[in-house]
């Protein structure tokens, strides 16, 4: 399957309504609908800024209205409650987390010379966790541990992300086709290590972070080579 088709299928499966609203996938025909969609996008973007800068407690409708430079009335026209706004933010960061990684990874693959595919994937994933959307994702994940109302919104979206990604990984990484269990292990290991690296970034210097990043990539490469060797032996 071509990269563009795979990205489109995965993103549509993850968030069909959000995916359909993207300009490249067809904007609403009426100007009022376009205007409303653009304002919602502006408010959600402002909410992500508040979340990244001030944490989950700073994600309030009043703060977002101020950050987005709109009136309280405009804010409440689009999001009547804080949790409606939070739900839109969750959908946005979950969707763009996958979109950013896929676009970066397939672009790297298209320009690949002799770099190992595993290294390309690990590098793309590390870049994806340093984005604004992932910073918001992490803030939500941490806050959801102690906030039941947020957890009721965030955890189903996060599980949906994980389920869609797991079901489609074999298309994104065909070199693992014969060893599905190790592919899932590689994904889980990389996700856990990179999240931990990000949390430790204020403490670890760049040298330690780079060593960890390269160690994770080498570990994944070894796992891939072992899987390929086992497949050859059993053939």
FITORSE-537876 format. One record per residue (C-alpha): residue number from 1; residue in three letters; y, z, x. Coordinates in nm, 4 decimals, padded with zeros to 6 digits. Example, Ala and Ser with C-alpha at 12.3 -4.5 7.8 and 13.67 -1.06 7.14 Angstrom:
PT num residuo        Y        Z        X
PT   1     ALA -00.4500  00.7800  01.2300
PT   2     SER -00.1060  00.7140  01.3670
# end
This chain:
PT num residuo        Y        Z        X
PT   1     UNK  00.0000  00.0000  00.0000
PT   2     UNK  00.3453 -00.0902  00.1296
PT   3     UNK  00.5754  00.1944  00.2314
PT   4     UNK  00.8369  00.1180 -00.0353
PT   5     UNK  00.5782  00.1102 -00.3132
PT   6     UNK  00.4186  00.4325 -00.1939
PT   7     UNK  00.7528  00.6120 -00.1773
PT   8     UNK  00.8442  00.4909 -00.5238
PT   9     UNK  00.5105  00.5997 -00.6702
PT  10     UNK  00.5192  00.9448 -00.5127
PT  11     UNK  00.8804  01.0163 -00.6071
PT  12     UNK  00.8304  00.8933 -00.9616
PT  13     UNK  00.5204  01.1117 -00.9984
PT  14     UNK  00.7101  01.4120 -00.8636
PT  15     UNK  01.0274  01.3926 -01.0753
PT  16     UNK  01.0187  01.0925 -01.3126
PT  17     UNK  01.3440  01.1729 -01.4935
PT  18     UNK  01.5393  01.2365 -01.1729
PT  19     UNK  01.3865  00.9308 -01.0068
PT  20     UNK  01.4845  00.7080 -01.2991
PT  21     UNK  01.8477  00.8245 -01.2790
PT  22     UNK  01.8991  00.7092 -00.9211
PT  23     UNK  02.1382  00.4107 -00.8943
PT  24     UNK  01.8830  00.1944 -00.7141
PT  25     UNK  01.6367  00.2515 -00.9979
PT  26     UNK  01.8753  00.1485 -01.2750
PT  27     UNK  02.1874  00.3339 -01.3905
PT  28     UNK  02.2643  00.4005 -01.7582
PT  29     UNK  02.4359  00.1073 -01.9262
PT  30     UNK  02.7210  00.2967 -02.0896
PT  31     UNK  03.0170  00.4161 -01.8842
PT  32     UNK  03.0160  00.7576 -02.0507
PT  33     UNK  02.6545  00.8078 -01.9477
PT  34     UNK  02.7321  00.7035 -01.5909
PT  35     UNK  03.0322  00.9346 -01.5830
PT  36     UNK  02.8236  01.2258 -01.7100
PT  37     UNK  02.5463  01.1570 -01.4569
PT  38     UNK  02.7969  01.1436 -01.1708
PT  39     UNK  02.9526  01.4748 -01.2780
PT  40     UNK  02.6126  01.6431 -01.2964
PT  41     UNK  02.5349  01.5116 -00.9481
PT  42     UNK  02.8672  01.6491 -00.8227
PT  43     UNK  02.8004  01.9903 -00.9731
PT  44     UNK  02.4448  02.0081 -00.8395
PT  45     UNK  02.5711  01.9078 -00.4944
PT  46     UNK  02.8326  02.1827 -00.5143
PT  47     UNK  02.5630  02.4272 -00.6208
PT  48     UNK  02.3518  02.3383 -00.3176
PT  49     UNK  02.6545  02.4000 -00.0949
PT  50     UNK  02.7018  02.7441 -00.2535
PT  51     UNK  02.3326  02.8205 -00.2110
PT  52     UNK  02.3272  02.7211  00.1555
PT  53     UNK  02.6516  02.8989  00.2404
PT  54     UNK  02.6159  03.2168  00.0319
PT  55     UNK  02.2470  03.2473 -00.0547
PT  56     UNK  02.0990  03.2746 -00.4015
PT  57     UNK  02.3389  03.5509 -00.5176
PT  58     UNK  02.6265  03.3108 -00.4465
PT  59     UNK  02.4844  03.0449 -00.6791
PT  60     UNK  02.6904  03.1164 -00.9923
PT  61     UNK  02.8526  02.8798 -01.2392
PT  62     UNK  03.1971  03.0173 -01.1487
PT  63     UNK  03.1419  02.9622 -00.7766
PT  64     UNK  03.0057  02.6129 -00.8326
PT  65     UNK  03.2983  02.5172 -01.0586
PT  66     UNK  03.5377  02.6303 -00.7864
PT  67     UNK  03.3472  02.4553 -00.5070
PT  68     UNK  03.3266  02.1341 -00.7117
PT  69     UNK  03.6946  02.1570 -00.8092
PT  70     UNK  03.6290  02.1352 -01.1817
PT  71     UNK  03.7250  02.3602 -01.4720
PT  72     UNK  03.4979  02.6272 -01.6147
PT  73     UNK  03.4899  02.4194 -01.9336
PT  74     UNK  03.3555  02.1160 -01.7494
PT  75     UNK  03.0987  02.3346 -01.5761
PT  76     UNK  02.9724  02.4810 -01.9017
PT  77     UNK  02.9693  02.1424 -02.0734
PT  78     UNK  02.7000  02.0269 -01.8306
PT  79     UNK  02.5300  02.3587 -01.7554
PT  80     UNK  02.5751  02.6239 -02.0197
PT  81     UNK  02.3911  02.8945 -01.8254
PT  82     UNK  02.3287  02.9813 -01.4634
PT  83     UNK  01.9557  02.9202 -01.5009
PT  84     UNK  02.0131  02.5681 -01.6348
PT  85     UNK  02.2083  02.5008 -01.3182
PT  86     UNK  01.9398  02.6653 -01.1037
PT  87     UNK  01.6730  02.4466 -01.2663
PT  88     UNK  01.8703  02.1312 -01.1819
PT  89     UNK  01.9153  02.2497 -00.8230
PT  90     UNK  01.5420  02.3205 -00.7870
PT  91     UNK  01.4552  01.9716 -00.9113
PT  92     UNK  01.7088  01.8160 -00.6745
PT  93     UNK  01.5953  01.9925 -00.3577
PT  94     UNK  01.2241  01.9495 -00.4349
PT  95     UNK  01.2750  01.5770 -00.4950
PT  96     UNK  01.4988  01.5152 -00.1952
PT  97     UNK  01.2745  01.7158  00.0350
PT  98     UNK  00.9985  01.4614 -00.0203
PT  99     UNK  01.2349  01.1633 -00.0311
PT 100     UNK  01.3956  01.2508  00.3040
PT 101     UNK  01.0652  01.2950  00.4836
PT 102     UNK  00.9067  00.9770  00.3467
PT 103     UNK  01.2088  00.7599  00.4272
PT 104     UNK  01.2326  00.8978  00.7808
PT 105     UNK  00.8590  00.8759  00.8503
PT 106     UNK  00.8121  00.5200  00.7297
PT 107     UNK  01.1251  00.4088  00.9131
PT 108     UNK  00.9830  00.5597  01.2335
PT 109     UNK  00.6488  00.3870  01.1723
PT 110     UNK  00.8235  00.0509  01.1248
PT 111     UNK  00.9948  00.0902  01.4652
PT 112     UNK  00.6905  00.2341  01.6421
PT 113     UNK  00.5930  00.0993  01.9830
PT 114     UNK  00.3213  00.3122  02.1426
PT 115     UNK  00.3993  00.6613  02.0095
PT 116     UNK  00.1039  00.8396  01.8459
PT 117     UNK  00.1274  00.8341  01.4653
PT 118     UNK  00.0753  01.2104  01.4504
PT 119     UNK  00.3731  01.2707  01.6763
PT 120     UNK  00.5886  01.0464  01.4589
PT 121     UNK  00.4872  01.2412  01.1489
PT 122     UNK  00.5500  01.5793  01.3120
PT 123     UNK  00.8905  01.4709  01.4395
PT 124     UNK  00.9882  01.3346  01.0978
PT 125     UNK  00.8793  01.6560  00.9299
PT 126     UNK  01.0769  01.8676  01.1768
PT 127     UNK  01.3873  01.6614  01.1099
PT 128     UNK  01.3332  01.7005  00.7354
PT 129     UNK  01.3302  02.0808  00.7521
PT 130     UNK  01.6680  02.0844  00.9239
PT 131     UNK  01.8451  01.9181  00.6325
PT 132     UNK  02.0806  02.0754  00.3804
PT 133     UNK  01.8262  02.0226  00.1010
PT 134     UNK  01.5542  02.2054  00.2921
PT 135     UNK  01.7933  02.4921  00.3709
PT 136     UNK  01.8473  02.5239 -00.0049
PT 137     UNK  01.4700  02.5022 -00.0617
PT 138     UNK  01.4139  02.7885  00.1805
PT 139     UNK  01.6815  03.0042  00.0165
PT 140     UNK  01.5172  02.9492 -00.3208
PT 141     UNK  01.1672  03.0185 -00.1865
PT 142     UNK  01.2753  03.3500 -00.0355
PT 143     UNK  01.4753  03.4577 -00.3416
PT 144     UNK  01.1870  03.3660 -00.5765
PT 145     UNK  00.9713  03.6321 -00.4117
PT 146     UNK  01.1726  03.9088 -00.5803
PT 147     UNK  01.3390  03.7296 -00.8733
PT 148     UNK  01.0953  03.6659 -01.1570
PT 149     UNK  01.3368  03.4441 -01.3509
PT 150     UNK  01.3858  03.2170 -01.0509
PT 151     UNK  01.0139  03.2237 -00.9677
PT 152     UNK  00.9336  03.0924 -01.3163
PT 153     UNK  01.1404  02.7829 -01.2349
PT 154     UNK  01.0856  02.7390 -00.8623
PT 155     UNK  00.7123  02.8005 -00.8260
PT 156     UNK  00.5928  02.5341 -01.0748
PT 157     UNK  00.8214  02.2786 -00.9076
PT 158     UNK  00.6957  02.3773 -00.5626
PT 159     UNK  00.3342  02.3557 -00.6781
PT 160     UNK  00.4018  02.0127 -00.8279
PT 161     UNK  00.5476  01.8996 -00.4949
PT 162     UNK  00.2392  02.0268 -00.3129
PT 163     UNK -00.0030  01.8690 -00.5598
PT 164     UNK  00.1669  01.5265 -00.5551
PT 165     UNK  00.1931  01.5300 -00.1771
PT 166     UNK -00.1716  01.6340 -00.1366
PT 167     UNK -00.2914  01.3612 -00.3724
PT 168     UNK -00.0939  01.0896 -00.1938
PT 169     UNK -00.1274  01.1926  00.1723
PT 170     UNK -00.4277  00.9728  00.2312
PT 171     UNK -00.2117  00.6667  00.1520
PT 172     UNK  00.0684  00.7822  00.3820
PT 173     UNK -00.1709  00.8650  00.6664
PT 174     UNK -00.4627  00.6183  00.6478
PT 175     UNK -00.5752  00.7144  00.9980
PT 176     UNK -00.7113  01.0368  00.8429
PT 177     UNK -00.8977  00.8601  00.5642
PT 178     UNK -01.2379  00.9757  00.6848
PT 179     UNK -01.1406  01.3407  00.7211
PT 180     UNK -00.9534  01.4589  00.4125
PT 181     UNK -00.9999  01.8324  00.4800
PT 182     UNK -00.8455  01.8095  00.8257
PT 183     UNK -00.5568  01.6053  00.6872
PT 184     UNK -00.4761  01.8870  00.4450
PT 185     UNK -00.5145  02.1404  00.7252
PT 186     UNK -00.2757  01.9396  00.9452
PT 187     UNK -00.0188  01.9263  00.6659
PT 188     UNK -00.0436  02.2996  00.5929
PT 189     UNK -00.0270  02.3943  00.9615
PT 190     UNK  00.2768  02.1762  01.0293
PT 191     UNK  00.4603  02.2986  00.7186
PT 192     UNK  00.3965  02.6635  00.8037
PT 193     UNK  00.4873  02.6290  01.1725
PT 194     UNK  00.8073  02.4362  01.1066
PT 195     UNK  00.9244  02.6804  00.8384
PT 196     UNK  00.8620  02.9664  01.0810
PT 197     UNK  01.0459  02.7828  01.3583
PT 198     UNK  01.3434  02.7316  01.1314
PT 199     UNK  01.3561  03.1017  01.0433
PT 200     UNK  01.3356  03.1936  01.4122
PT 201     UNK  01.5916  02.9367  01.5237
PT 202     UNK  01.8781  03.1918  01.5383
PT 203     UNK  01.6644  03.4023  01.7741
PT 204     UNK  01.4699  03.1496  01.9802
PT 205     UNK  01.6601  02.9289  02.2215
PT 206     UNK  01.6282  02.5492  02.2163
PT 207     UNK  01.3653  02.5514  02.4913
PT 208     UNK  01.1308  02.7767  02.2943
PT 209     UNK  01.1821  02.5757  01.9783
PT 210     UNK  01.1109  02.2496  02.1598
PT 211     UNK  00.7937  02.3920  02.3189
PT 212     UNK  00.6695  02.5050  01.9784
PT 213     UNK  00.7493  02.1683  01.8262
PT 214     UNK  00.5582  01.9832  02.0978
PT 215     UNK  00.2688  02.2313  02.0789
PT 216     UNK  00.2378  02.1727  01.7046
PT 217     UNK  00.2379  01.7948  01.7573
PT 218     UNK -00.0285  01.8194  02.0300
PT 219     UNK -00.2416  02.0438  01.8108
PT 220     UNK -00.2263  01.7900  01.5304
PT 221     UNK -00.3070  01.5069  01.7704
PT 222     UNK -00.6130  01.6968  01.8981
PT 223     UNK -00.7263  01.7637  01.5429
PT 224     UNK -00.6950  01.3926  01.4643
PT 225     UNK -00.8865  01.2928  01.7776
PT 226     UNK -01.1635  01.5444  01.7031
PT 227     UNK -01.1892  01.4110  01.3476
PT 228     UNK -01.2123  01.0538  01.4751
PT 229     UNK -01.4776  01.1538  01.7267
PT 230     UNK -01.6840  01.3304  01.4629
PT 231     UNK -01.6614  01.0283  01.2338
PT 232     UNK -01.7790  00.7961  01.5128
PT 233     UNK -02.0703  01.0254  01.6011
PT 234     UNK -02.1939  01.0406  01.2446
PT 235     UNK -02.1706  00.6643  01.1933
# end
